[in-house]
Amino acid sequence: MADDERDPGESETLAPPAAPPPGVDRGDRVHAFPGTGITVTWSRRRCIHAADCVMNLPTVFEPGRRPWVDATQASADAVARVVARCPTGSLHFERDDGGAPEAIPPANTVLVTRNGPTYLRGDLELVDEAGEVRLRDTRVALCRCGLSANKPLCDNAHRDAGFRERGEITTPERVEDPGAEGTRLRVIVHRNGPIELRGPFAIMSSDRQVLLAGTKAKLCRCGHSGAKPFCDGTHKRVGFAPGQDES
């Protein structure tokens, strides 16, 4: 689906604050769409057209319309339910009618998708290679092909590249359990290397037939590991070096 089908129209564009609030990636500009008792925000940069919103509430989310989000076309509760389904965190909401705010999922889950990104849900903290917190969110899509221009987040580059990977988990020994303090899952980017998960999580294969629990794992992000979704050190051999494009 083309990016220009999601036209924000004259919606307010929110400038990136010095310290991003929860749900906003560092340096991102999100669009705000007010409704009745609820305001929806949308990040074009993080949207990969998963279309959960379009399929579940097409009166509100209609690509091709200007603006493509019209939060007045459904109740605040209905809008909130569908926004929470967005797997990338591109969509968020704020209630001003006394309704329940976005909830933090009770458990951290990692879903490896077929031919696409890794979806994370939970109490998430994305840490860049300098050790600084880049994003706190409840929903994130991580690049697996190594080609995203918004690393470590997915930007749909896998589609143009023809990335093919079944999302299986065949090396369970790569999920470790040294223990963790607290419930937050830290997603740590290593310079020119893997993404490290530190904290409690359960990781699932794309067919959901394999489910492993642990508190530590290293995920491939160069796209070439022979142990996908986990890192096996291949990034060193292929010279994976995204440099500063993730900071």
C-alpha atoms as one frame of an Amber mdcrd trajectory, in Angstrom:
protein
   0.000   0.000   0.000   1.512   3.330  -1.044   2.533   5.832   1.605   0.581
   8.628  -0.094  -2.680   6.750   0.551  -2.237   7.640   4.216  -2.607  11.407
   3.928  -2.651  13.243   7.275  -4.434  16.189   5.686  -4.488  19.335   7.799
  -4.032  17.437  11.050  -1.723  18.948  13.629   1.900  17.860  13.350   3.493
  17.605  16.761   7.133  18.700  16.953   9.475  16.219  18.602  10.053  17.189
  22.248  13.506  17.265  23.813  12.701  14.098  25.759  10.239  11.932  23.837
   7.178  10.865  25.837   6.185   7.201  25.902   5.206   5.960  22.462   7.172
   8.560  20.493  10.463   7.660  18.809  13.291  10.132  19.298  13.225  12.840
  16.641   9.878  11.715  15.233   7.042  14.048  14.270   3.620  12.536  14.798
   0.259  13.677  13.469  -2.687  14.207  15.820  -6.319  13.457  14.883  -8.866
  14.655  17.484 -12.134  12.827  17.975 -14.869  12.836  20.594 -13.151  12.165
  23.901 -10.037  10.755  22.228  -7.101  11.917  20.112  -5.252   9.506  17.852
  -1.604  10.081  17.007   0.147   8.521  14.021   3.808   8.181  13.107   4.371
   7.951   9.364   7.952   6.855  10.039   6.910   3.787  12.027   3.892   2.765
   9.948   4.499  -0.329   7.790   0.868  -0.724   6.660   0.108  -3.809   8.704
  -3.508  -2.662   8.186  -4.931  -3.996  11.471  -6.572  -0.610  11.905  -8.011
  -0.523   8.385  -9.458  -4.018   8.612 -10.947  -3.565  12.079 -12.314  -0.012
  11.898 -12.447   1.174   8.272 -14.773   4.075   9.018 -12.007   5.689  11.088
  -8.935   4.442   9.234  -9.406   4.872   5.488  -6.326   5.106   3.240  -7.012
   7.406   0.305  -9.195   9.766   2.335  -7.805  13.127   3.482  -7.098  12.939
   6.324  -6.908   9.162   6.355  -7.725   9.068  10.112 -11.081  10.476  11.254
 -11.469   9.672  14.945 -14.979  11.178  15.016 -16.398   8.229  13.046 -16.574
   5.796  15.982 -16.830   5.797  19.745 -13.734   6.542  21.799 -13.784   3.005
  23.192 -13.880   1.468  19.711 -11.049   3.677  18.472  -8.942   2.857  21.526
  -9.428  -0.896  21.076  -8.298  -0.805  17.461  -5.369   1.540  18.031  -4.059
  -0.903  20.642  -3.929  -3.587  17.931  -1.352  -1.670  15.870   1.706  -3.960
  16.026   4.328  -1.296  15.281   3.374   1.413  17.778   2.749   3.804  14.896
  -0.716   4.522  16.328  -1.414   5.687  19.874  -4.238   7.482  21.627  -4.948
   9.835  24.495  -8.337   9.988  26.234  -9.841  13.228  27.540 -13.205  11.765
  28.487 -12.113   9.868  31.565 -11.715   6.630  29.625  -8.961   4.159  30.345
  -5.513   5.127  29.054  -3.335   2.801  27.003  -2.466  -0.195  29.132   0.940
  -1.813  29.474   0.609  -5.516  28.593   1.102  -7.775  31.628   3.804  -9.827
  29.861   6.490  -9.119  27.267   6.065 -11.078  24.041   8.273 -11.381  20.972
   6.707 -12.656  17.735   8.961 -13.560  14.817   6.953 -13.024  11.636   7.285
 -14.860   8.346   9.294 -12.791   5.810   8.972  -9.698   7.974   9.844  -7.942
  11.222   9.900  -9.057  14.821   6.936  -7.687  16.761   7.408  -6.884  20.435
   4.658  -6.116  22.940   5.006  -5.288  26.598   6.842  -2.844  28.814   9.564
  -2.004  26.303  12.614   0.240  26.421  14.694   0.641  23.256  18.292   1.595
  24.039  20.604   2.888  21.298  24.239   1.935  20.812  25.348   4.887  22.959
  23.345   3.530  25.894  20.672   6.234  25.664  16.967   5.454  25.762  15.562
   6.099  22.282  11.996   4.894  22.785   9.686   3.626  25.507   6.603   1.912
  24.168   4.269  -1.050  24.427   4.509  -2.036  20.750   7.560  -2.119  18.466
   8.471  -3.678  15.099  12.171  -4.531  14.741  13.910  -4.845  11.377  15.136
  -8.370  10.538  16.358  -7.893   6.949  19.135  -5.418   7.826  18.015  -2.894
   5.216  15.654  -0.539   7.047  16.469   3.158   6.812  15.043   3.527  10.320
  17.089   0.806  12.062  16.572  -0.893  14.375  12.881  -0.318  13.590  11.226
  -1.848  10.542  10.293   0.398   7.609   9.084  -2.301   5.164  12.443  -2.519
   3.347  12.084  -6.307   3.543   9.285  -6.189   0.986  11.296  -4.369  -1.681
  14.319  -6.575  -0.957  12.362  -9.808  -1.236  13.447 -10.941   2.233  12.363
 -14.543   2.740  12.569 -16.214   6.134   9.955 -18.507   7.617  10.096 -17.220
  11.164  10.984 -20.563  12.670  12.828 -21.067  15.955  15.230 -24.010  15.669
  17.964 -23.066  18.160  16.204 -22.823  21.541  19.548 -22.865  23.363  20.064
 -19.263  22.248  17.370 -18.133  24.702  19.005 -17.809  28.115  17.585 -17.226
  31.574  20.150 -15.563  33.843  17.316 -13.791  35.677  16.092 -10.220  35.573
  15.204  -7.393  37.897  11.740  -6.017  37.336   9.353  -6.591  34.463  10.660
  -4.193  31.791  12.197  -5.616  28.626  15.247  -3.659  27.502  15.945  -3.839
  23.774  19.614  -2.961  23.446  21.209  -2.113  20.100  24.840  -3.191  19.773
  26.914  -1.136  17.354  27.237  -2.983  14.035  25.935  -6.068  15.804  22.827
  -7.721  17.206  19.899  -6.539  19.265  20.048  -7.874  22.796  16.917  -8.585
  24.794  17.365  -8.216  28.551  14.417  -8.807  30.830  11.546 -11.282  31.030
  10.011 -12.285  27.703   8.420 -15.120  25.739   9.449 -15.512  22.104   7.194
 -17.228  19.553   7.724 -18.618  16.074   5.592 -17.234  13.258   3.269 -20.248
  13.397   3.109 -19.940  17.204   4.063 -23.608  17.539   7.279 -22.778  19.424
   7.191 -20.662  22.578  10.296 -20.075  24.687  10.618 -18.038  27.872  13.822
 -16.378  29.017  15.505 -13.189  30.156  18.305 -12.843  27.612  18.741 -13.369
  23.866  20.550 -11.764  20.956  18.570 -11.204  17.766  20.022 -11.020  14.268
  19.555  -7.698  12.526  21.969  -8.024   9.599  19.606 -10.446   7.847  22.262
 -13.103   7.235  22.433 -15.233  10.382  22.125 -18.962   9.893  20.339 -19.189
  13.235  17.586 -16.616  12.639  15.930 -15.055  14.486  19.029 -15.190  16.682
  22.476 -13.775  16.030  25.279 -16.209  15.179  28.033 -13.662  14.538  27.575
 -13.526  10.769  27.325  -9.716  10.915  31.100  -9.629  11.400  31.770 -11.680
   8.272  29.400  -9.687   6.050  30.606  -6.323   7.364  27.251  -5.159   8.703
  27.894  -1.513   9.631  24.815   0.711   9.777  26.894   3.307  11.630  25.107
   6.362  12.938  21.776   5.887  11.143  20.268   4.431  14.328  21.138   7.222
  16.704
